[in-house]
Amino acid sequence: MEITRKNILSLQIENDSDVGICRRKAVSLAAQMGFDDVKTGEVAIMVTELVTNVIRHGGGTGFLVICHFTDGQNHKGIEVWCCDSGEGIGDFQKVLKDGYTGKASLGIGMGSIRRFSDEMEINPSMTHDFKTAFFSGYPHFKNCVRTLKYLPNKYWLGTNKRLEIGAVSRSKPGEILNGDSYVVTHLGPDLSVAAVIDGLGHGGEANLASQLAREQIILKSELPVGTLMHHVHNSLQGTRGSTIGLMRIDTEGRKLTWSGIGNIEGFIFSPDGKKNLMSFGGIMGHNMRTPRVFEFDFKPGDITCMYSDGITTRWKIDDIDWTGHPQKCAEYINNQFSRPNDDATVLIIRYAI
């Protein structure tokens, strides 16, 4: 994928005063790019923690590279590379948890960096040309953290009027809190993101993981599907974790993009027949493999359905009268095919003719 970088700033890190210098430079670039006050504040925290980490834990010296990043799909963001001469990060998953520290500090830095980043990598590979172009003045670095924060699209306050939506989500009988959830959010009049989320187990801890995933999908729905899956996975670290089926529907382009981790079932039903939406093993927040992203045609009259494992798989597509409104269909499936010992969620979306 073609990547372009511009407005590149290279800053040395040698003492505490460099924390403020690097933060102000990053904030200035973020504001120029169009980040709002909240997102610019998150960039400030991210850079502050990166530079502070170099001084306290990374050998005391390093450098920061900040730039305006654009990928091959014209998604824009602020990219930060922070390198040092320290001993490096041992257990990456451990240091991401708030409270972990190797020295006298609060131990919240790496966790904050991860939460405020859409992408985060430790010692990512570099091509020779990339290394020469951006780091030729700093030949002695040992470790590098790369973070990327995408510039959000402007929020759409309307709906996608071409979609008819029906959903039911209920907790396990006897439980107050639902470990399942679902979300449908619209980025424009022709672009929507939808998901079914199943927090691991049931009850309060499952509800916490499920609601956190739902919140992050809403906040970061403008991200590409694969990137959004990675972001949710990072956000759920330290929770019980969840399984997720995530889709982006483009009614103008008549396409549906899908990715699934765990036991979320899904399919597309059209005059051409049924196409299953494949999910792959893993738990978001724990052991997620690299998400696989699939694209399907999604035309007027087509229906997509997602459901958690609280809905049994022992029903057939012919059991449902799909001519009814999706809400009626979702309620029927929940009433007839939900399990009595688990949370259950079903989400149905029709591209209206």
C-alpha positions as MATLAB code, in Angstrom:
seq = 'MEITRKNILSLQIENDSDVGICRRKAVSLAAQMGFDDVKTGEVAIMVTELVTNVIRHGGGTGFLVICHFTDGQNHKGIEVWCCDSGEGIGDFQKVLKDGYTGKASLGIGMGSIRRFSDEMEINPSMTHDFKTAFFSGYPHFKNCVRTLKYLPNKYWLGTNKRLEIGAVSRSKPGEILNGDSYVVTHLGPDLSVAAVIDGLGHGGEANLASQLAREQIILKSELPVGTLMHHVHNSLQGTRGSTIGLMRIDTEGRKLTWSGIGNIEGFIFSPDGKKNLMSFGGIMGHNMRTPRVFEFDFKPGDITCMYSDGITTRWKIDDIDWTGHPQKCAEYINNQFSRPNDDATVLIIRYAI';
ca = [
       0.000    0.000    0.000;
       1.442    3.364   -0.996;
       2.242    5.660    1.933;
       3.195    9.317    1.801;
       4.671   11.391    4.615;
       5.057   15.164    4.822;
       5.569   17.950    7.391;
       8.256   15.764    8.955;
       9.714   16.960   12.270;
      12.794   15.335   13.848;
      13.446   16.240   17.479;
      16.233   15.163   19.828;
      15.415   13.984   23.350;
      18.113   14.699   25.932;
      16.494   16.128   29.089;
      13.190   16.926   30.800;
      12.722   20.208   28.942;
      12.395   18.252   25.684;
       9.094   16.788   26.891;
       7.376   20.158   26.539;
       9.113   20.972   23.240;
       8.048   17.687   21.633;
       4.507   17.984   22.982;
       4.068   21.520   21.610;
       5.402   20.531   18.182;
       3.022   17.545   18.016;
       0.047   19.626   19.160;
       0.807   22.279   16.546;
       0.942   19.721   13.724;
      -2.238   17.970   14.928;
      -4.128   21.286   15.000;
      -2.878   22.172   11.498;
      -4.140   18.814   10.217;
      -7.646   19.417   11.584;
      -7.749   17.365   14.809;
     -10.290   18.810   17.255;
      -9.366   19.898   20.779;
     -10.137   16.510   22.316;
      -8.110   14.504   19.790;
      -5.283   17.045   19.903;
      -5.229   16.597   23.678;
      -4.896   12.848   23.185;
      -1.949   13.420   20.828;
      -0.375   15.612   23.526;
      -0.715   12.867   26.153;
       0.610   10.228   23.763;
       3.743   12.231   22.880;
       4.315   13.319   26.488;
       4.292    9.702   27.643;
       6.557    8.558   24.785;
       9.201   11.195   25.475;
       8.976   10.779   29.253;
       9.494    7.043   28.784;
      12.743    7.714   26.890;
      14.086    9.894   29.720;
      13.034    7.578   32.560;
      13.396    4.135   31.034;
      15.055    4.449   27.614;
      18.616    5.351   28.449;
      17.901    9.060   28.876;
      18.472   10.005   25.228;
      16.605    9.414   22.005;
      14.707   11.176   19.260;
      11.190   11.755   18.033;
       9.938   11.855   14.435;
       6.453   13.326   13.838;
       4.787   13.582   10.437;
       1.541   13.872    8.486;
       0.743   10.342    7.257;
      -1.499    9.379    4.288;
      -2.096    5.777    3.208;
      -3.135    4.384   -0.168;
      -6.839    4.760    0.687;
      -6.359    8.455    1.513;
      -6.772    7.927    5.251;
      -4.811   10.680    7.003;
      -3.245   10.701   10.427;
      -0.370   11.842   12.608;
       2.472    9.314   12.810;
       4.995    9.334   15.658;
       8.243    7.383   15.897;
      10.016    7.516   19.259;
      13.411    5.820   19.512;
      15.872    5.400   22.386;
      19.084    3.693   23.452;
      17.715    1.782   26.429;
      17.432   -1.933   27.139;
      14.102   -2.298   25.363;
      10.689   -3.639   26.353;
      10.602   -7.201   27.632;
       7.008   -8.355   28.086;
       5.034   -5.970   25.873;
       1.630   -7.210   27.064;
       2.640   -6.747   30.710;
       3.825   -3.149   30.317;
       0.575   -2.211   28.573;
      -1.328   -2.823   31.800;
      -1.726    0.245   34.007;
       0.206   -0.091   37.237;
       3.168   -2.011   35.818;
       6.505   -0.214   36.103;
      10.144   -1.161   36.307;
      11.057    2.031   38.196;
       9.582    4.528   40.628;
       6.636    5.799   38.574;
       2.890    5.308   38.325;
       3.230    2.847   35.476;
       0.439    4.270   33.308;
       2.501    5.545   30.368;
       2.467    2.654   27.912;
      -1.190    1.941   28.622;
      -2.084    5.550   27.814;
      -0.029    5.472   24.624;
      -1.818    2.346   23.495;
      -5.297    3.683   24.300;
      -4.754    6.952   22.447;
      -3.209    5.282   19.376;
      -5.081    3.692   16.496;
      -1.964    1.662   15.680;
       0.998    0.883   17.914;
       4.083   -1.191   17.145;
       7.282   -2.022   19.003;
      10.411   -2.126   16.825;
       8.579   -2.374   13.494;
      10.603   -3.365   10.448;
      12.060   -0.561    8.322;
      13.268   -0.617    4.738;
      16.762    0.701    4.092;
      15.390    3.699    2.189;
      12.961    4.538    5.004;
      15.651    4.276    7.651;
      18.061    6.401    5.619;
      15.449    9.082    4.859;
      14.061    9.505    8.368;
      16.735    8.307   10.793;
      20.082    8.930    9.097;
      21.024   11.470   11.778;
      20.427    8.982   14.604;
      22.458    5.843   13.888;
      22.732    4.567   17.471;
      19.124    3.951   18.481;
      18.246    0.497   19.783;
      14.468    0.529   20.290;
      11.564    2.231   18.558;
       7.854    2.686   19.278;
       5.650    3.669   16.337;
       2.178    5.071   16.902;
      -0.443    6.312   14.458;
      -3.584    8.314   15.185;
      -6.016    8.777   12.299;
      -7.695   12.068   11.547;
     -11.448   11.439   12.111;
     -13.915   12.141    9.353;
     -16.557   14.723   10.141;
     -19.385   13.094   12.042;
     -22.630   12.443   10.199;
     -25.671   13.313   12.279;
     -28.236   11.648   10.003;
     -28.926    8.041    9.081;
     -28.482    5.783    6.092;
     -32.059    5.850    4.801;
     -31.445    2.933    2.441;
     -31.051    0.521    5.353;
     -33.835   -1.115    7.374;
     -32.569   -2.365   10.733;
     -33.901   -4.739   13.352;
     -32.175   -5.971   16.521;
     -32.782   -7.807   19.783;
     -30.236   -8.155   22.594;
     -31.073   -9.677   25.963;
     -29.108  -10.886   28.984;
     -28.952  -14.448   30.221;
     -32.157  -15.151   32.178;
     -31.508  -14.245   35.809;
     -28.718  -11.771   35.010;
     -29.219   -8.013   35.250;
     -26.321   -6.985   32.992;
     -26.095   -8.126   29.379;
     -22.711   -9.471   28.231;
     -23.761   -9.004   24.590;
     -24.240   -5.770   22.687;
     -24.634   -4.486   19.155;
     -24.071   -1.188   17.375;
     -25.096    0.490   14.131;
     -23.516    3.877   13.451;
     -23.570    6.007   10.309;
     -20.593    7.868    8.877;
     -22.597    9.432    6.056;
     -25.821    9.055    4.066;
     -24.381    6.002    2.263;
     -21.865    4.566    4.737;
     -22.609    2.641    7.944;
     -20.734    0.444   10.420;
     -22.449   -2.362   12.353;
     -21.280   -4.979   14.839;
     -22.419   -7.729   17.184;
     -20.272   -8.103   20.301;
     -20.197  -10.969   22.820;
     -18.266  -10.341   26.043;
     -16.610  -13.512   27.286;
     -18.952  -15.314   29.692;
     -21.845  -13.322   31.126;
     -22.616  -10.861   33.910;
     -20.746   -7.720   34.948;
     -17.295   -8.509   33.550;
     -18.719   -9.573   30.191;
     -20.874   -6.439   30.118;
     -17.822   -4.236   30.783;
     -15.865   -5.752   27.873;
     -18.850   -5.639   25.531;
     -19.717   -2.021   26.289;
     -16.098   -0.894   25.994;
     -15.845   -2.532   22.562;
     -19.111   -0.913   21.500;
     -17.911    2.497   22.644;
     -14.628    2.190   20.753;
     -16.389    1.137   17.542;
     -18.576    4.251   17.751;
     -15.614    6.522   18.519;
     -13.357    5.079   15.813;
     -15.892    3.988   13.191;
     -14.152    5.992   10.465;
     -11.139    3.631   10.552;
     -10.678    0.881    7.940;
     -12.269   -2.372    9.116;
      -8.992   -4.196    9.766;
      -7.520   -1.226   11.632;
     -10.685   -0.846   13.683;
     -10.480   -4.504   14.724;
      -6.897   -3.944   15.903;
      -7.939   -0.828   17.794;
     -10.768   -2.635   19.610;
      -8.415   -5.506   20.442;
      -5.929   -3.084   22.007;
      -8.703   -1.302   23.904;
      -9.937   -4.551   25.464;
      -6.583   -5.623   26.895;
      -6.967   -5.953   30.639;
     -10.652   -6.923   30.347;
     -12.237  -10.338   30.047;
     -12.269   -9.859   26.255;
     -14.938  -10.433   23.644;
     -15.773  -11.849   20.242;
     -16.865   -9.464   17.493;
     -18.444   -9.528   14.049;
     -17.881   -6.175   12.346;
     -19.109   -4.877    8.995;
     -19.039   -1.685    6.956;
     -21.892   -1.186    4.480;
     -21.480    1.150    1.508;
     -24.917    1.546   -0.082;
     -23.614    3.812   -2.839;
     -20.848    1.402   -3.828;
     -23.135   -1.567   -3.052;
     -20.430   -3.310   -1.029;
     -20.243   -4.938    2.414;
     -16.859   -5.327    4.133;
     -16.661   -7.887    6.936;
     -14.263   -9.145    9.599;
     -14.985  -11.502   12.491;
     -13.074  -12.876   15.485;
     -14.644  -15.583   17.612;
     -18.046  -17.251   17.560;
     -20.178  -14.543   15.930;
     -22.229  -16.057   13.107;
     -23.291  -14.099   10.055;
     -24.498  -14.353    6.483;
     -25.776  -12.373    3.497;
     -29.052  -13.504    1.936;
     -29.815  -12.412   -1.632;
     -31.668  -13.719   -4.712;
     -28.379  -15.415   -5.624;
     -28.449  -17.452   -2.411;
     -26.736  -17.396    0.976;
     -23.132  -16.360    1.624;
     -21.657  -17.104    5.027;
     -19.578  -14.456    6.797;
     -16.504  -16.246    8.112;
     -15.167  -15.579   11.612;
     -11.815  -16.833   12.825;
     -10.700  -18.099   16.216;
      -9.501  -15.874   19.014;
     -10.616  -13.481   21.745;
     -10.408   -9.731   21.242;
      -8.183   -8.280   23.945;
      -6.258  -11.529   24.473;
      -5.172  -13.742   21.590;
      -6.513  -12.187   18.411;
      -4.853  -13.345   15.217;
      -4.437  -10.869   12.357;
      -8.009  -10.050   11.270;
      -9.007  -11.163    7.801;
     -11.172   -8.702    5.889;
     -13.619   -9.797    3.177;
     -15.634   -7.758    0.695;
     -19.016   -8.815   -0.728;
     -21.576   -7.366   -3.087;
     -24.543   -5.926   -1.189;
     -27.372   -4.775   -3.433;
     -30.936   -3.469   -2.958;
     -33.092   -6.272   -1.565;
     -30.137   -8.075    0.070;
     -30.234   -8.910    3.794;
     -27.394   -9.438    6.248;
     -27.802  -11.118    9.626;
     -25.358  -11.409   12.546;
     -25.927  -13.187   15.862;
     -24.030  -14.243   18.972;
     -23.704  -17.823   20.199;
     -26.679  -17.223   22.479;
     -28.689  -17.957   19.316;
     -28.596  -21.612   18.370;
     -27.359  -22.587   14.904;
     -30.076  -25.236   14.556;
     -32.328  -23.028   12.432;
     -32.453  -22.708    8.678;
     -32.819  -19.665    6.512;
     -36.130  -21.026    5.215;
     -37.515  -20.927    8.786;
     -37.828  -17.126    8.573;
     -40.264  -14.990    6.588;
     -37.744  -12.457    5.312;
     -40.439  -10.337    3.661;
     -41.298   -8.905    7.094;
     -39.495   -5.950    8.645;
     -36.035   -6.847   10.042;
     -37.237   -6.032   13.572;
     -40.007   -8.619   13.294;
     -37.525  -11.179   11.968;
     -35.029  -10.460   14.773;
     -37.705  -10.860   17.445;
     -38.867  -14.150   15.926;
     -35.329  -15.560   15.849;
     -34.725  -14.516   19.456;
     -38.028  -15.986   20.639;
     -37.670  -19.272   18.812;
     -33.940  -20.018   18.733;
     -32.203  -18.336   21.692;
     -30.486  -20.436   24.346;
     -31.797  -20.270   27.949;
     -28.294  -20.289   29.497;
     -26.575  -17.391   27.711;
     -26.900  -13.784   26.582;
     -28.329  -13.530   23.069;
     -28.168  -10.941   20.303;
     -29.348  -10.868   16.704;
     -28.947   -7.971   14.263;
     -30.581   -7.885   10.819;
     -30.036   -5.215    8.150;
     -31.842   -5.025    4.812;
     -30.790   -2.853    1.879;
     -34.247   -1.496    1.051;
     -35.345   -1.528   -2.582;
];
